[in-house]
Amino acid sequence: MNGKLPLLTAKELIKILNKFEFHVIRQKGSHIYLKHQDGRCTVVLLHTAEK
């Protein structure tokens, strides 16, 4: 393995996070906020080219 991570679009990343039970709680501009039921949160930046 070359040690590089795969490139993912924001939509692909959100789909993966949904499988780990993170759910979109809100969106403000290009920032999508996701939360897990145990309290963990994360933010994914959605670039305008992907909308």
PDB file of N, CA, C and O in Angstrom:
ATOM      1  N   MET A   1       0.847  -1.182   0.000  1.00  0.00           N
ATOM      2  CA  MET A   1       0.000   0.000   0.000  1.00  0.00           C
ATOM      3  C   MET A   1       0.886   1.236   0.000  1.00  0.00           C
ATOM      4  O   MET A   1       1.940   1.256   0.636  1.00  0.00           O
ATOM      5  N   ASN A   2       0.451   2.267  -0.717  1.00  0.00           N
ATOM      6  CA  ASN A   2       1.284   3.446  -0.871  1.00  0.00           C
ATOM      7  C   ASN A   2       1.110   4.466   0.249  1.00  0.00           C
ATOM      8  O   ASN A   2       1.818   5.473   0.253  1.00  0.00           O
ATOM      9  N   GLY A   3       0.207   4.252   1.191  1.00  0.00           N
ATOM     10  CA  GLY A   3       0.038   5.155   2.319  1.00  0.00           C
ATOM     11  C   GLY A   3      -0.862   6.342   2.045  1.00  0.00           C
ATOM     12  O   GLY A   3      -1.044   7.185   2.923  1.00  0.00           O
ATOM     13  N   LYS A   4      -1.432   6.434   0.850  1.00  0.00           N
ATOM     14  CA  LYS A   4      -2.318   7.541   0.527  1.00  0.00           C
ATOM     15  C   LYS A   4      -3.769   7.142   0.785  1.00  0.00           C
ATOM     16  O   LYS A   4      -4.162   5.996   0.568  1.00  0.00           O
ATOM     17  N   LEU A   5      -4.549   8.104   1.248  1.00  0.00           N
ATOM     18  CA  LEU A   5      -5.964   7.870   1.462  1.00  0.00           C
ATOM     19  C   LEU A   5      -6.717   8.102   0.160  1.00  0.00           C
ATOM     20  O   LEU A   5      -6.292   8.910  -0.665  1.00  0.00           O
ATOM     21  N   PRO A   6      -7.829   7.403  -0.030  1.00  0.00           N
ATOM     22  CA  PRO A   6      -8.597   7.611  -1.262  1.00  0.00           C
ATOM     23  C   PRO A   6      -9.285   8.976  -1.237  1.00  0.00           C
ATOM     24  O   PRO A   6      -9.636   9.483  -0.172  1.00  0.00           O
ATOM     25  N   LEU A   7      -9.473   9.561  -2.416  1.00  0.00           N
ATOM     26  CA  LEU A   7     -10.191  10.818  -2.517  1.00  0.00           C
ATOM     27  C   LEU A   7     -11.684  10.524  -2.542  1.00  0.00           C
ATOM     28  O   LEU A   7     -12.143   9.685  -3.317  1.00  0.00           O
ATOM     29  N   LEU A   8     -12.439  11.214  -1.696  1.00  0.00           N
ATOM     30  CA  LEU A   8     -13.880  11.030  -1.616  1.00  0.00           C
ATOM     31  C   LEU A   8     -14.566  12.363  -1.814  1.00  0.00           C
ATOM     32  O   LEU A   8     -14.051  13.404  -1.408  1.00  0.00           O
ATOM     33  N   THR A   9     -15.727  12.329  -2.438  1.00  0.00           N
ATOM     34  CA  THR A   9     -16.529  13.543  -2.491  1.00  0.00           C
ATOM     35  C   THR A   9     -17.250  13.686  -1.164  1.00  0.00           C
ATOM     36  O   THR A   9     -17.307  12.741  -0.378  1.00  0.00           O
ATOM     37  N   ALA A  10     -17.793  14.856  -0.915  1.00  0.00           N
ATOM     38  CA  ALA A  10     -18.541  15.080   0.326  1.00  0.00           C
ATOM     39  C   ALA A  10     -19.745  14.147   0.398  1.00  0.00           C
ATOM     40  O   ALA A  10     -20.057  13.615   1.463  1.00  0.00           O
ATOM     41  N   LYS A  11     -20.411  13.951  -0.716  1.00  0.00           N
ATOM     42  CA  LYS A  11     -21.585  13.061  -0.732  1.00  0.00           C
ATOM     43  C   LYS A  11     -21.197  11.621  -0.411  1.00  0.00           C
ATOM     44  O   LYS A  11     -21.929  10.928   0.296  1.00  0.00           O
ATOM     45  N   GLU A  12     -20.062  11.166  -0.921  1.00  0.00           N
ATOM     46  CA  GLU A  12     -19.582   9.811  -0.613  1.00  0.00           C
ATOM     47  C   GLU A  12     -19.246   9.686   0.871  1.00  0.00           C
ATOM     48  O   GLU A  12     -19.559   8.676   1.501  1.00  0.00           O
ATOM     49  N   LEU A  13     -18.606  10.718   1.427  1.00  0.00           N
ATOM     50  CA  LEU A  13     -18.240  10.697   2.836  1.00  0.00           C
ATOM     51  C   LEU A  13     -19.481  10.681   3.718  1.00  0.00           C
ATOM     52  O   LEU A  13     -19.523   9.953   4.710  1.00  0.00           O
ATOM     53  N   ILE A  14     -20.479  11.463   3.376  1.00  0.00           N
ATOM     54  CA  ILE A  14     -21.722  11.481   4.155  1.00  0.00           C
ATOM     55  C   ILE A  14     -22.406  10.121   4.101  1.00  0.00           C
ATOM     56  O   ILE A  14     -22.945   9.660   5.107  1.00  0.00           O
ATOM     57  N   LYS A  15     -22.392   9.478   2.944  1.00  0.00           N
ATOM     58  CA  LYS A  15     -22.983   8.149   2.803  1.00  0.00           C
ATOM     59  C   LYS A  15     -22.269   7.140   3.718  1.00  0.00           C
ATOM     60  O   LYS A  15     -22.918   6.305   4.348  1.00  0.00           O
ATOM     61  N   ILE A  16     -20.949   7.220   3.787  1.00  0.00           N
ATOM     62  CA  ILE A  16     -20.175   6.334   4.664  1.00  0.00           C
ATOM     63  C   ILE A  16     -20.491   6.634   6.127  1.00  0.00           C
ATOM     64  O   ILE A  16     -20.695   5.716   6.921  1.00  0.00           O
ATOM     65  N   LEU A  17     -20.532   7.917   6.482  1.00  0.00           N
ATOM     66  CA  LEU A  17     -20.844   8.290   7.863  1.00  0.00           C
ATOM     67  C   LEU A  17     -22.248   7.834   8.252  1.00  0.00           C
ATOM     68  O   LEU A  17     -22.471   7.467   9.406  1.00  0.00           O
ATOM     69  N   ASN A  18     -23.199   7.850   7.319  1.00  0.00           N
ATOM     70  CA  ASN A  18     -24.548   7.349   7.605  1.00  0.00           C
ATOM     71  C   ASN A  18     -24.522   5.872   7.976  1.00  0.00           C
ATOM     72  O   ASN A  18     -25.294   5.434   8.830  1.00  0.00           O
ATOM     73  N   LYS A  19     -23.642   5.101   7.343  1.00  0.00           N
ATOM     74  CA  LYS A  19     -23.516   3.681   7.668  1.00  0.00           C
ATOM     75  C   LYS A  19     -22.988   3.478   9.091  1.00  0.00           C
ATOM     76  O   LYS A  19     -23.236   2.442   9.709  1.00  0.00           O
ATOM     77  N   PHE A  20     -22.255   4.479   9.608  1.00  0.00           N
ATOM     78  CA  PHE A  20     -21.755   4.443  10.981  1.00  0.00           C
ATOM     79  C   PHE A  20     -22.693   5.183  11.934  1.00  0.00           C
ATOM     80  O   PHE A  20     -22.300   5.578  13.031  1.00  0.00           O
ATOM     81  N   GLU A  21     -23.937   5.362  11.494  1.00  0.00           N
ATOM     82  CA  GLU A  21     -25.021   5.948  12.282  1.00  0.00           C
ATOM     83  C   GLU A  21     -24.826   7.417  12.627  1.00  0.00           C
ATOM     84  O   GLU A  21     -25.299   7.878  13.666  1.00  0.00           O
ATOM     85  N   PHE A  22     -24.133   8.159  11.762  1.00  0.00           N
ATOM     86  CA  PHE A  22     -24.094   9.616  11.852  1.00  0.00           C
ATOM     87  C   PHE A  22     -25.211  10.130  10.959  1.00  0.00           C
ATOM     88  O   PHE A  22     -25.390   9.652   9.839  1.00  0.00           O
ATOM     89  N   HIS A  23     -25.965  11.108  11.459  1.00  0.00           N
ATOM     90  CA  HIS A  23     -27.095  11.627  10.709  1.00  0.00           C
ATOM     91  C   HIS A  23     -26.979  13.136  10.577  1.00  0.00           C
ATOM     92  O   HIS A  23     -26.546  13.824  11.502  1.00  0.00           O
ATOM     93  N   VAL A  24     -27.371  13.635   9.421  1.00  0.00           N
ATOM     94  CA  VAL A  24     -27.326  15.075   9.171  1.00  0.00           C
ATOM     95  C   VAL A  24     -28.325  15.751  10.100  1.00  0.00           C
ATOM     96  O   VAL A  24     -29.503  15.396  10.132  1.00  0.00           O
ATOM     97  N   ILE A  25     -27.833  16.739  10.862  1.00  0.00           N
ATOM     98  CA  ILE A  25     -28.726  17.465  11.766  1.00  0.00           C
ATOM     99  C   ILE A  25     -29.049  18.851  11.236  1.00  0.00           C
ATOM    100  O   ILE A  25     -30.099  19.410  11.552  1.00  0.00           O
ATOM    101  N   ARG A  26     -28.151  19.409  10.430  1.00  0.00           N
ATOM    102  CA  ARG A  26     -28.430  20.716   9.825  1.00  0.00           C
ATOM    103  C   ARG A  26     -27.373  21.024   8.773  1.00  0.00           C
ATOM    104  O   ARG A  26     -26.341  20.360   8.675  1.00  0.00           O
ATOM    105  N   GLN A  27     -27.670  22.052   7.994  1.00  0.00           N
ATOM    106  CA  GLN A  27     -26.721  22.548   7.012  1.00  0.00           C
ATOM    107  C   GLN A  27     -26.748  24.063   7.068  1.00  0.00           C
ATOM    108  O   GLN A  27     -27.814  24.678   7.062  1.00  0.00           O
ATOM    109  N   LYS A  28     -25.569  24.656   7.124  1.00  0.00           N
ATOM    110  CA  LYS A  28     -25.447  26.110   7.101  1.00  0.00           C
ATOM    111  C   LYS A  28     -24.472  26.451   5.987  1.00  0.00           C
ATOM    112  O   LYS A  28     -23.263  26.264   6.121  1.00  0.00           O
ATOM    113  N   GLY A  29     -25.018  26.957   4.879  1.00  0.00           N
ATOM    114  CA  GLY A  29     -24.182  27.227   3.722  1.00  0.00           C
ATOM    115  C   GLY A  29     -23.629  25.927   3.174  1.00  0.00           C
ATOM    116  O   GLY A  29     -24.386  25.003   2.874  1.00  0.00           O
ATOM    117  N   SER A  30     -22.316  25.851   3.043  1.00  0.00           N
ATOM    118  CA  SER A  30     -21.689  24.646   2.497  1.00  0.00           C
ATOM    119  C   SER A  30     -21.220  23.683   3.589  1.00  0.00           C
ATOM    120  O   SER A  30     -20.547  22.696   3.290  1.00  0.00           O
ATOM    121  N   HIS A  31     -21.566  23.954   4.849  1.00  0.00           N
ATOM    122  CA  HIS A  31     -21.164  23.094   5.957  1.00  0.00           C
ATOM    123  C   HIS A  31     -22.327  22.205   6.372  1.00  0.00           C
ATOM    124  O   HIS A  31     -23.406  22.694   6.705  1.00  0.00           O
ATOM    125  N   ILE A  32     -22.100  20.893   6.349  1.00  0.00           N
ATOM    126  CA  ILE A  32     -23.113  19.927   6.740  1.00  0.00           C
ATOM    127  C   ILE A  32     -22.702  19.334   8.084  1.00  0.00           C
ATOM    128  O   ILE A  32     -21.611  18.779   8.218  1.00  0.00           O
ATOM    129  N   TYR A  33     -23.572  19.452   9.069  1.00  0.00           N
ATOM    130  CA  TYR A  33     -23.299  19.006  10.434  1.00  0.00           C
ATOM    131  C   TYR A  33     -23.965  17.656  10.652  1.00  0.00           C
ATOM    132  O   TYR A  33     -25.161  17.490  10.414  1.00  0.00           O
ATOM    133  N   LEU A  34     -23.161  16.687  11.113  1.00  0.00           N
ATOM    134  CA  LEU A  34     -23.666  15.345  11.381  1.00  0.00           C
ATOM    135  C   LEU A  34     -23.435  15.004  12.848  1.00  0.00           C
ATOM    136  O   LEU A  34     -22.471  15.459  13.464  1.00  0.00           O
ATOM    137  N   LYS A  35     -24.346  14.188  13.398  1.00  0.00           N
ATOM    138  CA  LYS A  35     -24.233  13.815  14.803  1.00  0.00           C
ATOM    139  C   LYS A  35     -24.570  12.344  14.977  1.00  0.00           C
ATOM    140  O   LYS A  35     -25.455  11.812  14.307  1.00  0.00           O
ATOM    141  N   HIS A  36     -23.852  11.695  15.885  1.00  0.00           N
ATOM    142  CA  HIS A  36     -24.101  10.307  16.264  1.00  0.00           C
ATOM    143  C   HIS A  36     -24.930  10.325  17.539  1.00  0.00           C
ATOM    144  O   HIS A  36     -24.858  11.287  18.304  1.00  0.00           O
ATOM    145  N   GLN A  37     -25.705   9.293  17.779  1.00  0.00           N
ATOM    146  CA  GLN A  37     -26.564   9.273  18.965  1.00  0.00           C
ATOM    147  C   GLN A  37     -25.774   9.256  20.275  1.00  0.00           C
ATOM    148  O   GLN A  37     -26.325   9.583  21.326  1.00  0.00           O
ATOM    149  N   ASP A  38     -24.482   8.878  20.229  1.00  0.00           N
ATOM    150  CA  ASP A  38     -23.677   8.891  21.454  1.00  0.00           C
ATOM    151  C   ASP A  38     -23.060  10.265  21.737  1.00  0.00           C
ATOM    152  O   ASP A  38     -22.331  10.433  22.715  1.00  0.00           O
ATOM    153  N   GLY A  39     -23.361  11.262  20.864  1.00  0.00           N
ATOM    154  CA  GLY A  39     -22.906  12.618  21.112  1.00  0.00           C
ATOM    155  C   GLY A  39     -21.784  13.111  20.227  1.00  0.00           C
ATOM    156  O   GLY A  39     -21.502  14.309  20.190  1.00  0.00           O
ATOM    157  N   ARG A  40     -21.135  12.197  19.507  1.00  0.00           N
ATOM    158  CA  ARG A  40     -20.055  12.626  18.607  1.00  0.00           C
ATOM    159  C   ARG A  40     -20.631  13.438  17.458  1.00  0.00           C
ATOM    160  O   ARG A  40     -21.713  13.139  16.953  1.00  0.00           O
ATOM    161  N   CYS A  41     -19.893  14.476  17.045  1.00  0.00           N
ATOM    162  CA  CYS A  41     -20.322  15.340  15.944  1.00  0.00           C
ATOM    163  C   CYS A  41     -19.171  15.541  14.969  1.00  0.00           C
ATOM    164  O   CYS A  41     -18.001  15.424  15.334  1.00  0.00           O
ATOM    165  N   THR A  42     -19.519  15.843  13.736  1.00  0.00           N
ATOM    166  CA  THR A  42     -18.525  16.179  12.735  1.00  0.00           C
ATOM    167  C   THR A  42     -19.150  17.113  11.715  1.00  0.00           C
ATOM    168  O   THR A  42     -20.373  17.217  11.620  1.00  0.00           O
ATOM    169  N   VAL A  43     -18.302  17.792  10.953  1.00  0.00           N
ATOM    170  CA  VAL A  43     -18.745  18.722   9.922  1.00  0.00           C
ATOM    171  C   VAL A  43     -18.073  18.326   8.612  1.00  0.00           C
ATOM    172  O   VAL A  43     -16.870  18.065   8.573  1.00  0.00           O
ATOM    173  N   VAL A  44     -18.859  18.285   7.545  1.00  0.00           N
ATOM    174  CA  VAL A  44     -18.338  17.991   6.213  1.00  0.00           C
ATOM    175  C   VAL A  44     -18.579  19.219   5.355  1.00  0.00           C
ATOM    176  O   VAL A  44     -19.678  19.774   5.349  1.00  0.00           O
ATOM    177  N   LEU A  45     -17.559  19.639   4.635  1.00  0.00           N
ATOM    178  CA  LEU A  45     -17.669  20.793   3.749  1.00  0.00           C
ATOM    179  C   LEU A  45     -18.099  20.308   2.371  1.00  0.00           C
ATOM    180  O   LEU A  45     -17.434  19.473   1.759  1.00  0.00           O
ATOM    181  N   LEU A  46     -19.213  20.839   1.892  1.00  0.00           N
ATOM    182  CA  LEU A  46     -19.731  20.485   0.582  1.00  0.00           C
ATOM    183  C   LEU A  46     -19.325  21.572  -0.393  1.00  0.00           C
ATOM    184  O   LEU A  46     -19.821  22.696  -0.320  1.00  0.00           O
ATOM    185  N   HIS A  47     -18.432  21.242  -1.299  1.00  0.00           N
ATOM    186  CA  HIS A  47     -17.976  22.213  -2.288  1.00  0.00           C
ATOM    187  C   HIS A  47     -19.085  22.500  -3.281  1.00  0.00           C
ATOM    188  O   HIS A  47     -19.918  21.635  -3.553  1.00  0.00           O
ATOM    189  N   THR A  48     -19.102  23.691  -3.816  1.00  0.00           N
ATOM    190  CA  THR A  48     -20.179  24.105  -4.712  1.00  0.00           C
ATOM    191  C   THR A  48     -20.249  23.261  -5.970  1.00  0.00           C
ATOM    192  O   THR A  48     -21.336  23.107  -6.527  1.00  0.00           O
ATOM    193  N   ALA A  49     -19.157  22.715  -6.439  1.00  0.00           N
ATOM    194  CA  ALA A  49     -19.159  21.884  -7.643  1.00  0.00           C
ATOM    195  C   ALA A  49     -19.911  20.575  -7.425  1.00  0.00           C
ATOM    196  O   ALA A  49     -20.318  19.935  -8.395  1.00  0.00           O
ATOM    197  N   GLU A  50     -20.107  20.157  -6.157  1.00  0.00           N
ATOM    198  CA  GLU A  50     -20.750  18.862  -5.862  1.00  0.00           C
ATOM    199  C   GLU A  50     -22.247  18.990  -5.615  1.00  0.00           C
ATOM    200  O   GLU A  50     -22.926  17.966  -5.544  1.00  0.00           O
ATOM    201  N   LYS A  51     -22.788  20.183  -5.481  1.00  0.00           N
ATOM    202  CA  LYS A  51     -24.193  20.351  -5.112  1.00  0.00           C
ATOM    203  C   LYS A  51     -25.115  19.862  -6.141  1.00  0.00           C
ATOM    204  O   LYS A  51     -26.331  19.939  -5.968  1.00  0.00           O
TER     205      LYS A  51
END
